[in-house]
Amino acid sequence: MAMRITRRRLIEAAGVTAASAALPGLPGAALAEATESHGLSTFGELALPPDFPHFSYVNPKAPKGGTLTLQIKQASGNQSFDTFNTLNIWVLQGDGAAGMDACFDSLMAGSGDEPGSLYGLLAKSVAISSDKLTYRFRMRPEAKFHDGSRVTAKDVAFSLNTLKTKGHPSYRLILGELVSATAEGDDIAVVQLSPKRSRDLHLIVASLPVLSEKYWSTRDFTASTLEPPLGSGAYKVGRFEQGRFIEFERVADYWAKDLPVNVGTNNFDRVRWEYFRDRQVAFEGFKSGVITFQEEFTSRIWATGYDFPALKEGKVKKESLPRTEPVASQGWIYNLRREKFADPRIREALGLAFDFEWTRKTIMFGFYERLTSYFENSDSKAVGKPSPEELALLEPWRGKVPDEVFGEPWLPPVSDGSGSDRALLRKADEMLRAAGCKRDGNVLKLPNGQPFEIEFLDSNPALQPHTQPFQANLKRLGINATSRFVDPAQYQRRLDEFDFDIITRALSGSAIPSDTLRVVYGSEAAKTRGSRNQNGISEPAIDAMIEKIGQARSYAEAVTAAKCLDRLLRAGRYWIPMWWNDQVWIAHWDMFDRPQTKPKYGSGAPGTWWYDAEKAKRIGKA
């Protein structure tokens, strides 16, 4: 399947100045200065020319064939790790199926070497007005949906307007400053943005799925459905069993298979996603060959599980690849809508009860490092005291935000590794008492007199070995900390309704910070049912830094604002940070091959790989 670059960034006009006759409908001054380009770039010129043949990290002669079978490891929108009951992944309703994005093309597609660049897919080119508020995408006449009908500008306008008004809350929040999306005939899709638009909005628009207006005209877009929606991408839905597996079949006559952005990708005839509700059962599926590609996230399995016969016989390969991209910010997050978590002293005290050093040594076999930043392994991580550039953004907020924002960024404590560090627990007890909590025998009571009780909500017990010792330390503080597991559908409903105390959350990192962060940390998102701001963070200073990120006109400006955001988030004690891995752990049945080079940002696995029939035959998997 194609490697999807899902986060889009700023555009700078690049390419040839268009003639006035080619750009009808723009105001006179903007018309004269409009530029047309084969792609979009964040802060400068595109690295690749209009006639580039393919990306550098693919094998343009990669053969097509075979089957890739894997398990969902990253979810977005309405997707669940444990099950699916709808093929409509763009709305709040239901649990969306894995892999559906492969069925839909966007106006432009990303490069694994350039995190802030897009190149033409459905759109051959884009003309940008001088004020960068009007974008005119010129559609490729050969673009086709799977039923043979043409993908037109009208489909683009329908898709953007529908996602803005009826889509998942994340889409509605991001597209708030989309003024209009219209079509000039079949060929030109015109996108008008508000002067308040963020730096990234036009790239987001260019990377969203284009849906068929005709198909959806007779269907309810907001409803769950197991009818495969009409797409235009490299794959289409094949066989599936609700909640168990879903297959995607490569479209042999895919209209865009020879475009530069697709050459060397989409190499498997069939891609199958298997669903398991238990990680150990899923791993048994990999050992038996039910799953053929595995990215591993469990240190215990990585350290002790890969000793099965197929690996010893050389039928399965196991390897670590250096992690070159920013990592996910993973941790236990508080629901700030709960009164018991209102005081940051209480939030910090709870974090002192988590002994990472003991957990790393005892449970994680010495793997992983402690997360300290919301932007770990990236230039956006705040380090040391604020620079003059950072201070310029932070000074207006002095006295309105914690003083520590203007000093060294907060770091989680380092324990003695005993599993129950008495010094840290004593400090936690002091902080809880300072916040108004009182001890009544073995019970800690909140300032309102209620017993302090915390429920860790999840749909999977995989993190229990890490959570239970943490909860035991909380109980030493007099806090009744328990875990509750619910089925995936109920779990998603409770997240949508913000009905929880503490959950585990991991958000993927980004090489270039964007104002899509408002979906996760912005005040408006905190009030929006189903948004990614499950924390309920609502702080003017944080909103302001997200806006600064969105308004940045250079990478340096964006990073400076992101460092300020990192300082503010860390000072808020909104989470208990977990851990990260500087290696990408992958294992696979030895039936694939891959390019000699990999993308600068990411491993390229398995998006640039292909099926090797001879290898498969050699291990009995042909």
C-alpha positions, 0 to 999 in steps of 0.5 A, spaced: 500 500 500 502 507 498 505 510 504 501 515 506 503 522 509 497 524 513 499 531 516 500 537 511 503 543 511 504 550 508 505 552 501 509 557 498 508 558 490 513 555 486 513 553 478 511 557 472 507 564 472 500 562 469 498 567 463 491 571 465 487 567 460 488 561 464 486 563 471 479 566 470 475 568 476 481 571 480 481 579 482 485 583 477 491 584 482 491 577 484 490 574 477 496 578 475 500 575 480 498 568 481 502 562 480 501 555 478 505 549 481 505 542 480 505 541 488 505 545 494 511 546 499 511 549 506 516 554 507 520 554 500 521 551 493 519 544 492 525 539 492 523 535 486 521 538 479 515 538 475 518 532 471 520 528 476 519 520 475 518 517 482 520 518 489 528 516 491 526 511 496 522 507 491 523 501 486 520 504 480 520 496 477 517 493 483 513 487 481 506 487 483 503 481 486 502 477 493 498 478 499 500 483 505 497 481 512 497 486 518 494 488 524 491 495 525 497 499 530 495 506 529 488 509 529 484 516 527 478 519 527 472 513 528 477 507 528 478 502 533 484 498 534 479 492 536 473 492 531 470 495 526 462 496 524 462 501 518 466 503 512 465 510 513 471 513 516 469 520 516 464 521 521 463 520 528 458 514 528 461 507 528 468 504 529 471 505 522 475 499 518 482 499 518 485 501 511 480 505 508 484 511 506 487 506 500 481 506 497 481 514 496 485 519 492 486 526 494 488 532 490 495 531 492 500 526 495 506 527 500 513 525 500 517 521 505 523 525 504 519 532 505 514 532 510 512 539 508 511 538 501 505 535 496 505 533 489 499 532 484 495 526 484 488 528 482 490 535 481 495 536 476 497 543 478 494 548 483 494 556 482 495 560 488 493 567 488 498 573 491 494 573 497 494 566 498 487 565 500 484 562 493 487 556 490 485 553 484 486 546 483 486 543 475 483 536 475 486 531 471 481 529 466 484 522 466 482 521 474 476 516 475 472 513 480 472 505 480 466 505 476 469 508 471 466 515 472 470 521 472 473 525 478 471 532 477 471 539 481 464 538 483 466 532 487 472 536 490 467 541 492 462 536 495 467 533 499 470 539 502 463 542 504 460 535 506 466 534 511 466 541 514 459 540 515 457 533 516 464 530 518 468 527 524 469 533 529 476 533 527 474 535 520 469 540 522 474 544 527 480 543 522 476 546 516 472 552 520 476 557 516 474 554 509 470 559 506 467 556 500 469 550 495 466 551 488 467 548 481 468 551 475 466 546 470 469 539 471 476 541 471 477 547 476 476 546 483 476 553 487 478 553 494 477 560 498 480 561 505 478 566 510 483 571 512 484 568 518 486 562 515 491 558 518 498 557 515 496 549 513 489 549 511 490 549 504 495 543 505 490 540 509 485 541 503 489 538 498 490 532 502 483 530 504 479 524 501 475 526 494 468 522 495 463 521 489 458 526 489 453 522 485 454 516 490 453 520 496 447 523 493 442 517 495 445 515 501 446 518 509 453 521 509 453 521 517 450 514 518 454 507 519 455 503 513 458 496 511 456 498 503 463 499 500 463 507 498 465 508 491 472 510 491 478 512 486 484 510 489 489 504 488 485 499 492 478 497 493 474 493 498 474 486 497 472 480 502 470 482 509 467 479 516 465 485 520 470 485 526 474 480 524 478 482 518 477 486 511 481 485 505 483 490 499 484 488 492 489 492 488 485 496 482 489 493 476 487 499 471 488 504 477 488 510 473 494 513 477 498 507 477 503 511 473 503 518 476 510 519 479 507 519 486 505 512 485 510 509 482 514 503 486 508 503 491 501 499 492 505 493 490 501 488 493 495 485 490 491 484 496 492 487 503 488 484 509 487 487 516 486 482 521 483 484 528 484 481 535 482 484 541 488 481 545 495 482 543 498 475 545 493 472 541 495 477 535 502 475 536 500 468 536 497 469 529 503 472 527 507 466 529 503 462 525 503 466 519 496 469 519 499 476 520 505 476 515 508 483 517 508 486 524 511 492 527 512 490 535 510 495 540 511 490 546 518 490 549 516 483 553 514 480 546 520 483 543 525 481 548 522 474 549 517 472 544 521 471 538 524 464 539 519 460 535 521 455 530 519 459 524 524 465 526 530 459 528 529 456 521 530 463 518 522 463 515 521 470 519 526 476 520 526 480 526 530 487 525 531 494 529 531 500 524 533 507 527 527 511 528 528 518 524 521 521 525 518 524 531 515 520 536 508 519 539 506 523 545 504 517 549 501 518 556 496 517 561 492 523 560 487 526 566 480 529 564 480 536 566 473 536 566 473 532 573 473 537 579 478 532 582 483 534 577 482 541 577 489 543 581 495 542 578 499 540 584 494 534 585 496 532 577 503 532 579 503 529 585 499 523 582 505 522 577 510 522 582 507 515 584 509 512 577 516 509 577 518 509 570 525 506 572 523 500 576 518 499 570 523 500 565 528 495 568 522 490 571 517 490 565 520 493 559 527 489 559 531 495 559 528 498 553 525 505 552 526 512 554 522 516 558 518 521 554 519 528 557 516 532 551 510 533 547 515 533 541 520 528 543 525 526 538 524 533 534 526 540 533 520 542 537 522 539 543 523 545 549 530 544 552 533 549 557 531 556 558 527 560 553 531 563 547 530 570 546 525 568 540 521 564 545 521 569 550 518 574 545 512 570 544 511 568 552 512 575 555 505 577 554 503 571 558 507 573 564 503 572 570 498 569 567 501 562 566 506 558 571 513 562 572 516 555 570 514 557 563 520 562 563 525 557 566 527 550 565 522 546 562 518 541 567 521 534 567 518 528 570 522 525 576 527 520 576 526 515 581 530 510 585 528 504 581 525 501 587 518 500 585 516 505 591 520 511 592 519 513 599 522 520 597 517 521 591 511 518 595 513 523 601 513 529 596 506 527 593 503 526 599 505 533 601 503 536 595 496 533 595 495 536 602 498 543 600 492 542 595 487 541 600 487 533 601 486 530 607 488 523 610 482 519 614 486 513 616 487 509 609 483 514 605 485 520 602 479 525 601 479 531 596 478 538 598 470 537 598 471 531 603 469 526 598 474 519 598 479 520 592 478 515 587 480 514 580 478 509 574 483 508 569 479 506 563 481 502 557 478 497 552 484 492 552 488 490 558 495 490 555 498 495 559 496 492 566 503 490 568 505 497 567 499 500 570 498 496 576 504 497 580 502 505 579 496 504 582 499 500 588 503 506 589 497 511 589 493 506 594 499 507 598 497 515 598 490 513 600 487 513 593 483 508 590 485 507 583 482 501 579 482 499 572 475 498 568 475 495 561 469 496 556 468 493 549 471 498 544 464 501 542 463 503 549 470 505 550 469 510 544 462 512 546 465 514 553 471 518 550 466 521 545 462 524 551 468 525 555 466 520 560 472 518 564 477 519 569 484 517 566 485 514 559 492 512 555 493 516 549 498 516 544 498 522 538 503 521 532 509 526 532 510 531 526 516 533 523 513 540 522 508 543 527 502 545 525 496 548 527 492 542 527 494 541 534 488 545 536 484 539 535 488 536 540 489 542 545 485 548 543 479 551 547 474 550 542 476 542 541 475 542 549 468 543 548 466 539 542 463 532 543 468 527 539 474 531 539 481 529 540 482 534 546 480 529 551 484 532 556 479 538 556 485 543 555 482 550 555 488 555 556 488 562 552 496 562 552 496 555 549 491 557 544 495 563 542 501 559 541 497 554 536 495 560 532 503 562 532 504 556 529 499 556 524 501 563 522 509 562 522 512 563 515 518 559 516 520 553 519 524 557 525 518 561 527 514 554 527 519 551 531 519 557 536 512 557 537 512 549 538 517 550 543 513 555 547 507 550 546 511 545 549 513 549 555 506 551 557 503 544 556 509 541 560 507 546 566 500 544 566 501 537 568 496 535 563 499 528 563 503 523 566 508 521 560 510 514 558 516 512 554 518 512 547 523 507 543 529 510 538 528 504 534 522 501 530 521 494 531 519 490 525 518 483 524 516 479 517 515 473 514 521 472 509 517 473 503 518 480 501 523 485 498 524 492 499 528 498 496 535 499 498 534 506 501 528 508 505 525 515 506 528 520 510 522 520 515 520 513 516 522 506 515 518 505 508 515 499 511 511 496 508 508 501 504 514 501 499 515 493 499 513 488 495 512 481 494 517 476 492 514 469 489 521 466 490 522 467 497 515 465 499 516 459 495 522 457 499 519 458 506 512 454 503 508 461 503 507 461 495 
